[in-house]
Amino acid sequence: MKLWPFSRKSLASPDPALEAILGITPTASGISISVLEALKVPVVANAIQLISEAVASLDVHVKFHEGGTEINVTDHPVLTLLRGDANDWTSGFELIRQIMVDALVSDAGGMAWVNRVNGRPVEIISYRQGVMTFDADTDTLERTYRLGNNPIPARDVIHLMPPLYRSPLNLARDAIGVAVALDRHAARLFTRGAKPSGLLKFPKTMGEDAVKKSRAAWREAHEGEDTSGKTAILYDGAEFEALTLNSTDSQFLENRRFQIEEIARAFNIPAPMVGDLSRATWSNSEQKGREFLSYTLEPWLRGLEGALNRALFSDDERGRYVVRFDRDDLTRADLATRATVINSLIASQTLNPNEGRNWLGLPPRVGGDQFLNPNITTAPVSGDTQA
């Protein structure tokens, strides 16, 4: 019987991945941030959900290189796995979303195993984090993979590594820790823990028992659930002095908003995309959408396309077939703008009418394959369709 080698890890000096799993990763705020604790911060959950679902929602194609162009392939088995069901219990959408989520929260990145039968991929399985592991060569960074205790070929693994070899969530742990601290302070601020609503002043010295009785009587009369708004009756010359928020407390909302921007910056997301509309306008919202595609999603899409290409195609297919995500859904403007642009491209004979109709999701029409300028052409031109 062959025994597979294994490595020993000590809990006395755990590596960063183990610290994250155990939730003991220290932060400057003194709050340990696990993945589950980080996801309780709304902007973190929103950023991860936004990126992962935006990528998974894009239409995916398999294309064939021919003569310097890429031709859509509609019958490739890889397309069935990515568009339909990756396996018996996971759809292609769920698979891609899970790979993206793992890459956003784990330093190990997002991984999935490709099960092949006679060299053809028949299913793709995304395992719980920690089931699939890898070791990297210290010099070349070549990765060797294990599924459980068994080594598996690297070509059977879809692996999307995060940038800088650290996930955005781990890189933003200090900022997330501050956000958690602010959330906890906000909860105390509006209850009785963070700041008293006022002071009771007595003109003469009181004994300890008198202080306790006065405090108990005040709380019973004015700090219960059904006591708000009752008239306060003071005795023995007592005075009530209400406490107001100082300048730091007054800027508490600004501090919380800054943490939203800080965490969004760690995930490389424009702040309006995660709900911070303080600086959003009608004129820059569309520009922020383009920035989201160009600077947030595009690097992830390039990395994911490369990971899929490495693992899903055979040696004969590599370089000839590629997986491509359709970015048009994210760059699609309003109907009036799209109509103007399509009409301009048809008039300049960059597109033919049927290609323009395809952009709008409309079926082709007879004669729509000819490259004509409809603004100056009054009758159909006979002859072959120009390229």
GIDASUL-V736431 format. One record per helix or strand of 3 or more residues. SS is the DSSP state (A for helix, B for strand). FROM is the first residue (numbers start at 0). TO is the last residue. If there is no record, write none. Layout:
ss,from,to
SS,FROM,TO
SS,FROM,TO
This chain:
ss,from,to
A,10,12
A,15,21
A,34,38
A,41,56
B,59,65
B,68,72
A,76,82
B,84,86
A,91,104
B,109,116
B,119,124
B,131,135
B,142,146
B,149,151
A,153,155
B,156,159
A,162,164
A,167,170
A,172,188
B,197,200
A,207,221
B,238,241
A,246,249
A,251,265
A,270,273
A,284,311
B,320,324
A,327,330
A,334,346
A,352,358
